[in-house]
Amino acid sequence: MKLQRHSEHQRLIGIIGHKLAHTLSPVMHTTAFKKLNLDFTYGVMDVTPEMLPNLIASMRALNFRGANVTVPYKQDVIPLVDEVSEEAKVIGAVNTIVNNSGRLVGYNTDAHGVYISLAYYADSIKNNHVVIFGAGGAARATVYAVAKFFSPKRIMIVNRTLENAKKMAEEFGPKFKLTKFFFTNDPETTTRELEVAALIINTTSVGMKPLVNFHPLPTNAKVQKNQIVLDIVYNPIDTALLQLAAGAGAKVVSGVEMLLGQGAKAFELFTHHEFPMHAAREAVVKELTQDMHQ
Ligand SMILES: NC(=O)c1ccc[n+]([C@@H]2O[C@H](COP(=O)([O-])OP(=O)(O)OC[C@H]3O[C@@H](n4cnc5c(N)ncnc54)[C@H](OP(=O)(O)O)[C@@H]3O)[C@@H](O)[C@H]2O)c1
């Protein structure tokens, strides 16, 4: 089968990060390129902070088509690119860089990943209460996407370090007039808010491998069957929080959906082709399932 050439030169794409022990982006994108017979090569670019400016400069010099960006560089790349999308500016993080004829443009596709994960439940979220655990990097894209695309009445940000939750609530509050923002780290306030929430999201790393038996809910809090629960942690796929929620009969959404959603949007920005979701999902789930048995 003949490969389709995107362009003679712009065939290199990769993921930029540091200490990338396990990233699913190469398997997801490589599977998608193969499925559509696209002639792109996807690599892993694990660099120290001092090397980051050189790496971005080489993307121009070597005429890379683009890159995904992950921890810890989603903020650090912002001053290094030529332009940043409005969405990435508001979120304050870039997770995708596209090289448009030498001009590097930064995007944030994590927000699209959250949108795709929850779009089916849009009517249940609108004008309702949402509880979001976490105030780190992924929480920013999540809070933005939930407020922007689903207009809930209230978002309660719950975080171990209260100051981080406060900063996020104060920053995003004035940007979304239809949603009121609150923050807490108090278990009783959290439990009360959980009782009336339509949607519960975990964006903390609690529950991520190897600490698979943990979830961020307070000890006495319960999930109810009319609630929607998204855990953006995707390794393991079936986190302790999702198991608890499924046991209560709630609607559960795995972090794999966000992972695929952000990947799909990045892929489309790189290639201008529709992402082959089914093939990519199979490859990602296979990889995660194998990882569970290691
Ligand atoms: N599905 C996807 O596509 C996707 C995309 C991005 C990230 N993720 C996942 O999201 C998770 C968070 O990523 P991130 O980039 O936002 O990380 P981050 O910026 O380091 O933020 C971590 C968050 O988790 C909280 N936290 C960490 N350990 C905790 C503990 N023991 N108890 C309570 N809270 C704790 C932190 O609270 P403090 O503020 O108190 O430190 C902070 O709110 C990771 O598991 C990552 O794999 C998934």
The ligand as a Gaussian input file, in Angstrom:
#p B3LYP/6-31G(d) Opt

LIG

0 1
 N       -7.222000      12.129000      30.136000
 C       -6.365000      13.038000      29.694000
 O       -6.291000      13.331000      28.492000
 C       -5.489000      13.766000      30.656000
 C       -4.876000      14.978000      30.274000
 C       -4.060000      15.631000      31.201000
 C       -3.855000      15.073000      32.460000
 N       -4.459000      13.890000      32.776000
 C       -4.272000      13.294000      34.120000
 O       -4.695000      14.242000      35.095000
 C       -3.956000      14.075000      36.303000
 C       -3.436000      15.441000      36.770000
 O       -2.540000      15.977000      35.822000
 P       -1.997000      17.487000      35.929000
 O       -1.150000      17.697000      34.737000
 O       -3.118000      18.422000      36.208000
 O       -1.083000      17.399000      37.248000
 P       -0.654000      18.605000      38.188000
 O       -0.630000      19.902000      37.479000
 O        0.569000      18.112000      38.891000
 O       -1.854000      18.697000      39.274000
 C       -2.077000      17.668000      40.203000
 C       -3.347000      17.920000      40.991000
 O       -3.581000      16.774000      41.815000
 C       -3.592000      17.182000      43.189000
 N       -2.963000      16.121000      43.967000
 C       -1.809000      15.468000      43.684000
 N       -1.567000      14.527000      44.615000
 C       -2.583000      14.612000      45.522000
 C       -2.903000      13.913000      46.717000
 N       -2.124000      12.937000      47.182000
 N       -4.031000      14.227000      47.369000
 C       -4.844000      15.216000      46.901000
 N       -4.607000      15.917000      45.783000
 C       -3.486000      15.616000      45.095000
 C       -2.812000      18.480000      43.230000
 O       -3.190000      19.207000      44.372000
 P       -2.251000      20.365000      44.999000
 O       -2.599000      21.633000      44.273000
 O       -2.645000      20.379000      46.432000
 O       -0.823000      19.929000      44.806000
 C       -3.275000      19.125000      41.928000
 O       -4.556000      19.675000      42.071000
 C       -2.852000      13.057000      35.977000
 O       -3.261000      11.798000      36.444000
 C       -2.800000      13.043000      34.454000
 O       -2.386000      11.801000      33.933000
 C       -5.272000      13.241000      31.910000

